[in-house]
Amino acid sequence: MAQEKTFLYIGGCNRPTPYFASANAPGISIFGFDPARATATPLGAQGGIENPTFLTAAPDGGTLYATSEVAEWNEGLISAYAIAPATGALSYINRQSTLGSITAYATLDRAARFVLIANYMGTPESERPNQSVAVFPRRADGGLDPVAASAAHAGRGPDAGRQDRSHAHCVLASPDNRYLVVSDLGIDRLVSYRFDAATGAIEKANETALPPGSGPRHFAFHPTKPFAYGINELGSTVASFSFDAENGTFLLLDIATTVPDAALATNHCSEIKLGPDGRFLYAANRGDDSLSIFTIGEDGTAMDRRTVPGGGKTPRHFAFSPDGRTLALANQDSDIVTLFGVNPDDGSLTHLGRDISVGTPTAICFVTVAG
């Protein structure tokens, strides 16, 4: 029987960009990862790509997808790479235009037939193609066919500097794959679309409003219960929702701050994820440069916040190793990925002291393959 191997891919900014302090990434950095020891071994890097600031992988470990987030372009890119199971090396397959500027997020639908894109949008609404969300069919070789569906959002929020227009920041398929849900920082909304998992077609279903000025960035569905959680970048809060899978609607249950009151004025949240068993919720804080840990109550709300230092500056993204025992945190402005051990009993984090040096890290992606 083939032995499983785990690889760690780290994307980052490698092109000078107005809202990044540095551009030190080589492209996509590749590491071998030993889950038992929580150690990373450098294996190389994939160049030939502009600003691969977000990464996602197919569940079978065969393909890695990387966004190109370039402020000056009207359209970002989504690139597909085949993963060599023995070495983790990447080989280019193809890429597609994302139909919108500042491509911020990529993931797959639950059946892994489509790649889903959220475009933050930095261009004026009058400029084309101006699409907030896009759906791309996957080919048999893992490459991407031209877009199957897309949609644009309209509106704005009260923060003139950050909510001048729609800014989609995340898209996820619902657990039953019947809806796509987009969190839009610019309009303080979760926007739900009916999703045809056979064709990729989408049709707007409904919207869920958050308090004005919240700035919803990323969100996560609970792995086993009808709840979801969103992180609000501008408000430094976590929103807890119940989710009605039948009609794709959310009911806001509670809002909890992610940092102490003294840090609210200078903090901007980034990533949010549930631990593998759904008992604990983790949120990253840029400015406070910390990770917040919440316990999920019986009623589905995030409660009893604990906060630990992130080990660097500007923690933009994090991911759990496949076994859930390690959390890797990309500290963008320290050129460091910090590794934490995860206590499965209480959700606490322990800095392991095995930080990974890598330029301007903005995205973490673990991939397990049959070697």
N, C-alpha and C positions, 0 to 999 in steps of 0.2 A: 504494500500500500504506500502511495506517495505521501511524503511527510509535508505537513503544512508549513508554510513560511509566512511571516508577517513583514510587510514593508511599511515604512513611514515616508509619506510625501509631504513636502513643505513648499507651498507657493509663497511668492512675495513680490514686492514692488521692485522692478529693475529698470524703470524708465522715470526720469524726473517728472513729478506730478504735483500740482499746486497744494493738495491737501495731505500729502505724505511728507514727513520730515526728511526722509532719505529714500534712496533707491539702490540698496546694496545687495539685493537678491541676485543670484546667478541665473534665475529662471525657476525651475522646479527642482529642488534638492531631494535626493533619494537616499534613504537610509534603510539598512536592515534593522529590524527591531526584535529583541529577545523579550517576550512577555514575562518569562519567569524571573529574569533579572532586571527588567525595565531598563535595558541599555540599548543605545542606538549606535550603529556602525555606519560611517559614511560610505556610500557606494558610487556616488557620482552626481551629476546634475544634467537636466535637460534644458538646453538653451533653445534659441530660435523661436521664442514666444515673448510677446510684450505683456508685462504686468499680469502674470498669472496669479491674481489676488484671491481667487476662490477655486477650490478643488472638490470634486466628488467622484466616486468610483461605482462601477456596476457591482451588484451584490456577488456575482461569481468571481470577482477579482480579475477579470480579463481586460478591463478597459478603465482608463482614467480620463476624466474630462476636466478641462481647465478653462476658466474665463480669461479674457483679455480686457482689462478695465483701463481704458485710455481716455483721459478727460477731453482731448481735442477731437475725438472721433464722434461722428453722428451715430455710428453703429459699432458696438463691441463685437467680440468674437467668442465662439465656443469651439475649443479644439479637442479632438479625440486622439488618445494614444493607446496602443496595445501595450499590455504589461507582460514582460517576459517572466514566466513563473519561476525560473531557476535563479534569476539575478535581480529582478525588479526593474530592469532597464526599460525605458519607454521607447516606443517606435511610433512615429507620426502616422496617423490614418488620414484624417481630413479635418476641415473646420467649416463652420457656417457663420454668417452674420447673425447677430442676435436681434436685429431690427430695433435697437434702441441704444442710447448712449450710457456710459458708466455701468457696464454689466457687473452686477454686485453679487449674484447668487446663482447657483446651479444645483440641481438634484435630479433624481429619477422618480418616475411614478412607481407605484407599489408593484406593478408587474414588470418593471424594468424594460418597457417597450419604448418609452419616450424620455428625453431629457428636458427638464423644465428650467426656464430662465426668468430671473427678475432683473429688470433694468432700472437703475436708480434715476436716470435721466438728468443730464446737466444742460441739455440744449433747450431753447425756447419751445413751447408747445407748438408753435407755428412751423417748426422745422421737421422734416421727414427723416426717418419713418416713425419715430416717436411712439414706440410700442412698449408698454410697461411690463408685459408678460408674454412669453413665447414658448411654444411647444414643438420639439424637434423629434421626428421618428428616428429610432436606432436601426441601423442596418445589421445584417447577420454578422458582419465582421467588427461590430462595435462602432463603426463610423456613423455619421449623422446625415440624414437626408434633409432637404430644404424644409422650412418651417411648415407645420401642419395647421397651426392656429396661433393667433396672437390677439392682444387687446390693449387698448390705451385707457388710462385713468385720467380723470379731470378733477380739478378742485385745488384747494390750498388750505393751510392752517394758519393759526394766529402768529406763529414765529416767522417774521418776515425774512429772516436770514436763512432759515432752514426749511421753511414750509411755503416757499413761493409758488410751488406747483406740486404735482404728484411726484413722489419719490418711492417707487416700489423697491423693497429691500429683501424680500424673502418670498418663496413660493414652495408650498408643500402639498402633496396629495393627501387626502383624508385617509384614515386607516382602511376603509373599504374601497378606496380608489374611485369613488363616485364624484368627488369634488376636488378642485384645486383651490387652495386658499392663499391669498397674497396679502402680506402685511405692507401697508403703504405709509411710510413715515411722513410724507408731505400732507396727506389728507386725514390723518388720524383714523384710519379705517382698516379693518380686515375685509377684504373683498373675496367672496366665494363664487366660484364658477362651476356649473355642471360640467363634468368631464366624461367624454366618450373614450373609454379605455381601449377601444378597437381602432378608432380613427385619429384620436388626438384632438378632436373638435371640442371647443369650450363655448359655454353660454353663461352669461352673467346670471347669478341666482339671487344674491342679496349682499348687503353690507352690514358690518357691525361697527358702531362708533365707539371710540375711546374718548376719555376726557380731552378737551382741546389742549393742544400743545404737548401731548404725550410723546408723539414721535415713535410709533411702533416700528421696530427694526426686524428682529427675528422672532420665531415662535416654535413651539414643539407640541406634538400630540402626546398624551400619556400612552405608554405601550399597551396597557390592558384595560383602562377605565375611560369613560366618556368625558375626559377633561382635556384642556389644552392650556398652554401658558405662553404669554408673549412678553418680550422685554422691550421696554420703552426707552429709547435712546435719550430723548430730550428730557423726560421726566424722571429718569433714574428710578424706574419702578418696574415691578413684575405684575402683570395682570393674570389672574386666574379665571378661566372660563369653564362652563359646562358646554359640551358640544352635542348637538342634535344631529346624528348621522343621517337621519331620514331626509332632512331638508337643508343640511349644510349650514345651520345657524349656530351662533355662539351666544351665550348668556354670561355677561360679566358678573363674576361672583365676588371678587375682591381685588384690591390693589395694594401692594406692599412696596415700600421703598427698599432699594438695594444697598444703600450706604447710609451712614449717620447723617443727621441733618446738616452738620457743619461742612460736609463734603458735597452737598447737593448742587451748589452754585457752579462748581468746576468739574463735575463728573458727567460723562456720557457713556451709557451702557453699550455693550456690543453683542456678545453671544449669550445664548441660553440653551441648556440641554438638561434632560432628565438622566439620572443614573440608569443603568441597565434594567433594574427591577422597578423603577418608577417611584421609589420611596423618597428620593431626594432630588432636589432641583438645584442647578448650578447656574450662576450668572456672572458675567465678567464686567468689570467697571474700569473704564479708561478715565484717568484723572485721579481717582482714588487708587488706581492701579492695584486692584484687589479682585478676589473671587468671593462671591456670596453664596452661601449654602442654605437652602430652605428645606424644611421637612414638609412633605405633602400630607395634609390632614385627611381625616375620613371624609370630610365634605369636599375634598378636592382642592382646597386653597393652599397656597404656599405660605408657610408660617415659620416662626422661630428662627429668624435669620441669624446666621453666624458668618463672619467675614474674616478671610485670611489674606495676607499679602500675596500678590501675584508673582513676586520674584523678579520683576522688571518693570519697564515703562510701556504704557499703552497696550494692555492686553486685548487684542482684537478678536481672537478666535481660539477655540479649544476643541479637543476631541478626546474621547475615551478609546483606549486600546480595545481590541476585540473581546478580551476577557473581562473588561470593565475594571481592572485592577490598577490602571495607570491613567492619569489625565495629563495630556500634553497641552501647554498653554503658549500661544504665540505672542510674545512681547515685542510688538512691532518696532518700537523705538529704542530697544536695548540690544537688538540683533541676537536675541536669545529665545529659545523654546525651553520653558521650565517644565520639568517632569515632577508630578505629584503622585504619591501612592494614595489609593482610595480605600478607606476602611469600609467594607461592605455592611458592617453592623450599624454604624451611626453616620455614615456618609462623610466623615471628616477627611481632610486632606493633609498629607505630610510631604513637605518638600524633600525630595530624594537626594538633592545635591549632585545630580547628573545632568546638568543643563546642556543643551545642544546649541552650539554657536552657529548661527546662520543669519545672513543678511536680511534685514527688513521682513521678517516673517509675518504673513497675514492670513495664512490658511493651513490647516492640518488635516491630513487624510491618512488613516490607517487602512491597509489592504491586506487581507489574508488570502493566500492562494495555495493550491496543491502543488508542491515543488516537484 
